[in-house]
Every structure is written in C-alpha cells, then in structure tokens.
Amino acid sequence: MRTELDRITENEYARKEGEAAGIKKGIEKEKKEMAQKFRDLGVDPKIIQQATGFTKEQMEAL
C-alpha cells in the first residue's frame, strides 16, 4: 500500500526528471542554433565541431 509520502516522493521525482529532460533539450537546441550562426558567419566546420562536440554528420544536418 502506497502512502501519501510515497506519492509525493514519486511525483517530485517525476517532476525533476521532466525538468532535467527539458533543460537538456533546451541546451541542445541552443547549441544547434549557435552552430548554425557560426556556420552562417563562415566559421570552419571543424572549429564548430570542436566547440560543440557535434559529429560531422550532425554538422551536415544543420
């Protein structure tokens, strides 16, 4: 039998997991936008890869 404390703990855990996933998604979106801006400014793709950690395939997909 679950107690009220168990439900609160599960809800808090789920909220934190969702928040962490949202933050990660936002960081990846921002990194992609920055890579696109640098590419548009003519920065060498290898330098962008080093700065972002993107693979060659990810750079080509921009």
Rosetta silent file (secondary structure, phi, psi, omega in degrees, C-alpha in Angstrom):
SEQUENCE: MRTELDRITENEYARKEGEAAGIKKGIEKEKKEMAQKFRDLGVDPKIIQQATGFTKEQMEAL
SCORE:     score description
SCORE:     0.000 S_00000001
   1 L     0.000  127.711  179.489    0.000    0.000    0.000 S_00000001
   2 L   -82.042  140.723  176.812    1.379    3.349   -1.031 S_00000001
   3 L   -95.852  170.390  176.944    1.351    6.130    1.468 S_00000001
   4 H   -60.055  -39.421  178.844    0.831    9.806    0.805 S_00000001
   5 H   -62.660  -39.540  177.227    4.581   10.308    1.286 S_00000001
   6 H   -60.929  -44.211  179.901    5.283    7.680   -1.410 S_00000001
   7 H   -64.296  -42.068  178.888    3.002    9.513   -3.845 S_00000001
   8 H   -63.726  -44.111 -179.914    4.619   12.858   -3.077 S_00000001
   9 H   -62.801  -44.371  178.557    8.083   11.373   -3.488 S_00000001
  10 H   -63.302  -41.787  178.997    7.159    9.752   -6.815 S_00000001
  11 H   -65.183  -41.525  179.469    5.605   12.970   -8.091 S_00000001
  12 H   -64.757  -41.912  178.059    8.648   15.003   -7.056 S_00000001
  13 H   -61.772  -46.666 -179.621   10.956   12.501   -8.752 S_00000001
  14 H   -62.601  -40.302  178.559    8.894   12.587  -11.955 S_00000001
  15 H   -62.856  -44.875 -179.748    8.855   16.398  -11.915 S_00000001
  16 H   -65.690  -39.202  177.734   12.630   16.561  -11.515 S_00000001
  17 H   -63.315  -44.363  178.635   13.158   14.023  -14.289 S_00000001
  18 H   -64.113  -40.235  178.902   10.904   16.016  -16.617 S_00000001
  19 H   -64.461  -43.856  179.504   12.646   19.242  -15.709 S_00000001
  20 H   -62.676  -40.874  179.226   16.077   17.722  -16.371 S_00000001
  21 H   -64.417  -40.241  179.073   14.919   16.396  -19.743 S_00000001
  22 H   -65.762  -40.134  178.117   13.569   19.838  -20.672 S_00000001
  23 H   -64.213  -44.936  179.728   16.804   21.541  -19.684 S_00000001
  24 H   -60.505  -43.073  179.838   18.847   19.058  -21.717 S_00000001
  25 H   -63.218  -40.348  179.216   16.596   19.592  -24.743 S_00000001
  26 H   -65.778  -39.287  178.457   16.945   23.375  -24.390 S_00000001
  27 H   -64.744  -43.997  179.403   20.718   23.184  -24.169 S_00000001
  28 H   -63.396  -39.490  178.567   20.891   21.031  -27.296 S_00000001
  29 H   -63.486  -44.762 -179.907   18.600   23.441  -29.161 S_00000001
  30 H   -63.659  -41.666  179.468   20.739   26.424  -28.177 S_00000001
  31 H   -62.629  -40.951  178.983   23.936   24.606  -29.173 S_00000001
  32 H   -65.238  -42.811  179.238   22.444   23.786  -32.572 S_00000001
  33 H   -63.013  -40.927  178.624   21.344   27.401  -33.097 S_00000001
  34 H   -65.270  -41.388  178.571   24.817   28.674  -32.200 S_00000001
  35 H   -61.824  -40.832  178.716   26.451   26.189  -34.583 S_00000001
  36 H   -63.883  -41.208  179.197   24.135   27.357  -37.363 S_00000001
  37 H   -64.245  -44.751  178.546   25.018   31.005  -36.678 S_00000001
  38 H   -62.897  -40.316  177.788   28.736   30.266  -36.699 S_00000001
  39 H   -60.913  -45.197 -179.732   28.343   28.297  -39.927 S_00000001
  40 H   -63.602  -26.840  177.606   26.451   31.217  -41.483 S_00000001
  41 L   -84.145   -3.319  176.659   29.296   33.532  -40.429 S_00000001
  42 L    91.159   13.952  178.496   31.766   31.322  -42.258 S_00000001
  43 L   -69.291  139.030 -179.520   33.469   29.679  -39.308 S_00000001
  44 L   -56.130  128.699 -179.358   35.311   26.495  -40.291 S_00000001
  45 H   -55.667  -32.127  178.893   33.055   23.472  -39.598 S_00000001
  46 H   -66.042  -35.083  177.400   35.918   21.669  -37.840 S_00000001
  47 H   -69.258  -41.657  177.765   36.170   24.504  -35.338 S_00000001
  48 H   -62.237  -41.713  178.257   32.408   24.397  -34.768 S_00000001
  49 H   -60.160  -43.985  179.590   32.655   20.629  -34.248 S_00000001
  50 H   -62.777  -40.868 -176.881   35.400   21.114  -31.656 S_00000001
  51 H   -73.529  -34.685 -175.098   33.407   23.772  -29.814 S_00000001
  52 H   -99.023  -22.614 -174.000   30.071   21.943  -29.862 S_00000001
  53 L    81.893    7.506  179.226   31.114   18.318  -29.832 S_00000001
  54 L   -70.018  149.754  173.938   28.944   17.714  -32.893 S_00000001
  55 L   -81.840  169.075  176.933   29.842   14.937  -35.296 S_00000001
  56 H   -58.919  -40.610 -179.660   30.466   15.526  -38.977 S_00000001
  57 H   -64.341  -40.717  178.343   27.004   14.106  -39.681 S_00000001
  58 H   -65.113  -37.614  177.850   25.378   16.475  -37.207 S_00000001
  59 H   -65.376  -40.952  179.911   27.166   19.404  -38.842 S_00000001
  60 H   -66.320  -29.034 -178.522   25.963   18.327  -42.269 S_00000001
  61 H   -76.473  -13.059  178.871   22.398   18.112  -40.948 S_00000001
  62 L   -68.846    0.000    0.000   22.444   21.787  -39.956 S_00000001
